[in-house]
């Protein structure tokens, strides 16, 4: 048992095929109701910790956060980079393990970034787990009209990492995720960025175990089967940040929503505005929580 400033946190583990997952429970699971079910917050490769402040804004219901299988406290027992379906299976396993304690069997899920991708995979595979999925800025390349360029750019990020290490890999990632609007073939012709421009190391330390870089092979290259997603029995809400402009992660949820015949919801801030632990970065956690609460109903 650990504790935050406000509320106690019950840290648990769950063994699943290929991993031992660490997850945190805030609040009394038995007090979950149909109108205020337990709220799961998930990202990838981000761990549970950056959700702490946002979780405190939902003290009217139990909140569950976790470390994905290739991050943080969770132990990964296979060498294969997990797919969105793997992460969805992990989320399903956690929800299933908690269900006997829950006052209401379904949960709400906030998925952010890669966690939004995984949440969409869960909505397709196990919609019975969810009342509402809020998929905030899923960076899904295949749903966009410039998918071919974006997928090639994702491959280049991964290849840069494998060839020269974290500094160049992360620099190419930042350039890709910051690019505004649809990208043409000329994007792929630009020279590699200098990692030093972003305060990144220019020397290769030889490591190749960074979860973000490894996720390039499975997360942004994933696109949902929109027909299956449209038939999901849970409610699916696509969201984007008002400060994200026309970045990949903001364009993708709008494209998905349009394909599903709905409208994406505008959230305050950019890609991860609730991460108020970042030094020197203004927090949007209260404004984000207010919109999320309104969306969940």
C-alpha positions in Angstrom: 0.0 0.0 0.0 1.3 3.4 -1.0 -0.3 6.8 -0.7 -0.7 10.0 -2.7 -1.2 13.4 -1.0 -5.0 12.9 -0.9 -6.1 9.4 -1.2 -4.6 5.9 -0.5 -3.5 3.8 -3.4 -3.7 0.1 -3.3 -1.0 -1.3 -5.6 -1.5 -4.8 -6.9 0.0 -7.2 -9.4 -1.5 -9.6 -11.9 0.2 -12.3 -13.9 -0.8 -12.6 -17.5 0.7 -14.5 -20.4 4.1 -12.9 -21.1 4.0 -10.3 -18.2 3.3 -9.4 -14.6 1.3 -6.2 -14.6 1.4 -3.6 -11.8 -1.7 -1.6 -11.3 -3.1 0.9 -8.8 -6.6 1.2 -7.3 -7.8 4.4 -5.8 -11.1 4.4 -3.9 -13.6 1.7 -3.0 -14.4 -0.6 -5.9 -17.7 -1.6 -4.4 -18.9 2.0 -4.7 -18.8 1.9 -8.5 -22.2 2.4 -9.9 -23.8 2.3 -13.4 -23.9 6.1 -13.5 -20.4 6.5 -12.0 -18.5 3.3 -12.8 -14.8 2.7 -12.1 -12.6 4.8 -14.3 -9.5 3.2 -15.9 -6.8 5.6 -17.1 -4.3 4.1 -19.5 -1.5 5.3 -21.8 1.4 3.7 -23.7 4.3 3.9 -23.1 3.5 6.3 -20.2 3.2 4.6 -16.8 0.6 5.2 -14.2 2.4 8.0 -12.4 1.6 10.9 -14.7 -2.2 10.2 -14.2 -1.9 10.9 -10.4 -3.2 14.4 -10.4 -6.0 13.7 -12.9 -7.1 10.6 -10.8 -7.4 12.9 -7.7 -10.0 14.9 -9.6 -12.3 11.8 -9.7 -12.6 11.0 -6.1 -16.4 10.3 -6.5 -15.5 6.9 -8.1 -12.8 4.3 -8.0 -9.9 5.0 -10.4 -7.5 2.3 -11.8 -4.2 3.1 -13.4 -1.4 0.8 -14.5 2.0 0.4 -16.0 1.9 -1.3 -19.4 3.8 -4.5 -19.8 6.9 -3.0 -21.3 7.2 0.0 -18.8 7.7 0.9 -15.2 6.9 -1.6 -12.5 5.4 -4.2 -14.8 7.6 -7.1 -15.8 7.8 -8.2 -19.4 8.7 -11.8 -19.8 8.9 -12.0 -23.6 11.1 -10.2 -26.0 8.4 -9.4 -28.5 7.2 -5.8 -28.7 3.5 -5.9 -27.6 0.8 -5.0 -30.0 -2.4 -3.0 -29.3 -4.2 -6.3 -29.1 -1.7 -7.5 -26.4 -2.2 -4.3 -24.4 -6.0 -4.7 -24.8 -5.8 -8.2 -23.5 -3.9 -6.9 -20.5 -6.5 -4.3 -19.8 -9.2 -6.9 -20.2 -7.4 -9.1 -17.7 -7.2 -6.3 -15.1 -10.9 -5.4 -15.5 -11.8 -9.1 -15.2 -9.7 -9.5 -12.1 -11.4 -6.5 -10.5 -15.0 -7.4 -11.5 -15.9 -9.4 -8.4 -15.1 -6.3 -6.3 -16.9 -3.8 -8.5 -20.3 -2.4 -7.6 -21.0 -2.1 -11.3 -19.4 -4.6 -13.8 -18.5 -2.2 -16.6 -15.8 0.5 -16.5 -15.1 3.8 -18.2 -11.7 4.0 -19.8 -9.7 7.1 -20.7 -7.0 6.1 -23.1 -4.3 8.6 -23.9 -2.0 8.5 -26.9 -0.9 4.9 -27.3 -3.4 4.1 -24.5 -6.1 5.4 -26.8 -5.0 3.0 -29.5 -5.1 0.2 -27.0 -8.5 1.3 -25.8 -9.8 1.1 -29.3 -8.5 -2.4 -29.6 -10.2 -3.3 -26.3 -13.5 -1.7 -27.5 -13.4 -4.0 -30.6 -12.3 -7.2 -28.7 -14.2 -6.8 -25.4 -16.8 -4.0 -25.6 -18.7 -5.8 -22.8 -15.9 -4.4 -20.4 -16.7 -0.8 -21.2 -19.5 1.7 -20.7 -17.6 4.5 -22.3 -14.2 4.7 -24.0 -12.7 8.1 -24.3 -9.8 7.8 -26.8 -7.8 11.0 -26.5 -5.4 11.6 -29.4 -4.8 8.1 -30.7 -1.8 8.5 -33.1 -3.2 6.2 -35.7 -1.5 6.7 -39.1 -3.6 4.3 -41.2 -6.8 6.3 -40.8 -5.3 9.4 -42.4 -5.1 10.3 -46.2 -1.3 10.7 -46.0 -0.9 7.2 -44.3 1.7 6.0 -46.8 4.1 8.9 -45.9 3.4 8.7 -42.2 3.9 4.9 -42.1 7.2 5.4 -43.9 8.1 8.1 -41.4 7.4 5.8 -38.5 9.7 3.2 -40.0 12.4 5.8 -40.4 12.1 6.7 -36.7 12.5 3.1 -35.7 15.4 2.6 -38.2 17.1 5.8 -36.9 16.9 4.4 -33.4 18.2 1.0 -34.3 21.1 2.6 -36.3 22.2 5.4 -34.1 20.4 5.1 -30.7 18.0 7.1 -28.6 19.1 10.6 -29.5 18.5 10.4 -33.3 15.5 8.2 -32.9 13.8 10.6 -30.5 14.7 13.6 -32.6 13.1 12.1 -35.7 10.1 11.1 -33.5 9.7 14.7 -32.3 9.9 16.0 -35.9 7.2 13.6 -37.0 4.8 14.2 -34.1 5.2 17.9 -34.4 4.5 18.1 -38.1 1.4 20.1 -38.9 -1.1 18.9 -41.5 -1.0 16.3 -44.2 2.5 15.4 -45.3 3.7 14.8 -48.8 6.6 12.7 -50.2 9.0 15.7 -49.6 8.7 15.0 -45.9 10.7 11.8 -46.4 13.4 13.6 -48.3 14.4 16.0 -45.5 17.7 15.4 -43.7 17.8 13.9 -40.3 17.5 16.4 -37.5 20.3 17.1 -35.1 19.5 15.6 -31.7 21.3 18.5 -30.0 18.6 20.9 -31.2 16.2 19.1 -28.8 18.6 18.7 -26.0 19.0 15.0 -26.8 22.3 13.0 -26.6 24.3 12.9 -29.8 26.3 9.8 -28.7 24.9 6.3 -29.0 25.0 4.5 -25.6 24.3 1.2 -27.3 21.0 0.5 -25.5 18.0 -0.5 -27.6 15.4 -1.0 -24.9 13.5 2.3 -24.9 9.7 1.5 -24.8 8.7 4.5 -26.9 11.1 3.7 -29.7 10.1 0.0 -29.6 6.4 1.0 -29.8 7.0 2.6 -33.2 6.7 -0.9 -34.7 3.2 -1.5 -33.3 1.3 1.5 -32.0 1.2 4.4 -34.6 1.1 1.8 -37.5 -2.2 0.4 -36.1 -5.5 1.4 -37.4 -8.9 0.1 -36.1 -11.3 -1.9 -38.2 -13.8 0.9 -38.4 -16.7 -1.4 -39.2 -16.1 -3.5 -36.1 -15.5 -0.3 -34.0 -18.8 1.1 -35.3 -20.6 -2.1 -34.1 -19.0 -2.0 -30.6 -21.7 -2.1 -27.9 -19.9 0.4 -25.7 -19.9 4.2 -26.3 -16.8 5.4 -28.1 -15.7 9.1 -27.9 -12.8 10.3 -29.9 -10.9 13.4 -28.5 -8.2 15.8 -29.5 -6.4 18.7 -27.9 -7.2 22.2 -28.9 -3.6 23.2 -28.7 -2.4 20.3 -30.8 -3.3 21.9 -34.1 -3.0 19.6 -37.1 -0.5 17.1 -35.7 -0.9 13.4 -36.4 -2.3 12.7 -33.0 -5.0 15.4 -33.3 -5.9 14.7 -37.0 -6.4 10.9 -36.4 -9.2 11.0 -33.9 -11.1 13.6 -36.0 -10.7 11.3 -39.1 -11.9 8.3 -37.1 -14.9 10.2 -35.7 -15.9 11.4 -39.2 -15.6 7.8 -40.5 -17.9 6.7 -37.7 -20.4 9.5 -38.4 -19.7 11.3 -35.1 -17.8 14.4 -34.0 -14.5 14.4 -32.1 -14.6 16.2 -28.7 -12.2 19.1 -28.1 -10.2 18.8 -24.9 -8.1 21.7 -23.5 -4.3 21.6 -24.0 -2.2 19.5 -26.2 -1.2 15.8 -26.3 -0.9 15.2 -22.6 -2.3 18.3 -20.8 -3.0 16.4 -17.5 0.7 15.8 -16.8 1.0 18.5 -14.2 4.1 16.9 -12.7 6.2 18.3 -15.6 8.4 21.1 -14.2 7.8 24.4 -15.8 4.9 23.2 -17.9 1.5 24.9 -17.2 -1.0 22.2 -16.1 -4.4 21.9 -17.8 -5.4 19.1 -15.4 -8.5 20.9 -14.0 -9.8 22.0 -17.3 -9.1 18.5 -18.8 -10.9 16.8 -15.9 -13.9 19.1 -16.3 -14.3 18.2 -20.0 -13.7 14.5 -19.3 -16.4 14.5 -16.5 -18.8 16.2 -18.9 -18.1 13.6 -21.6 -18.5 10.7 -19.2 -21.8 12.0 -17.9 
